[in-house]
Amino acid sequence: MRALVDMNDAQVEALDMLAKRVRKSRASLIRAAIDDYLERHHRGQVEDGFGLWGRATVDGVAYQDKARSEW
């Protein structure tokens, strides 16, 4: 599938210089950049799926034991 991407002259020039240096096409570099961007954002969504436990300072097993002791 093709997509139209608007870039300014500086971006195009920098991308072309990088493509020449790494011997890849401009399109290949853009695809790699998109893959990287999507991977980084997908990873964030996966980590967010863990809710508060991803950033918690409380030990999960200790919390579980305390909650079960209340039953």
Secondary structure, DSSP 8 states (H G I E B T S, - for coil): --------HHHHHHHHHHHHHHT--HHHHHHHHHHHHHHHHHHHHHHHTTGGGGT--S-HHHHHHHHHHT-
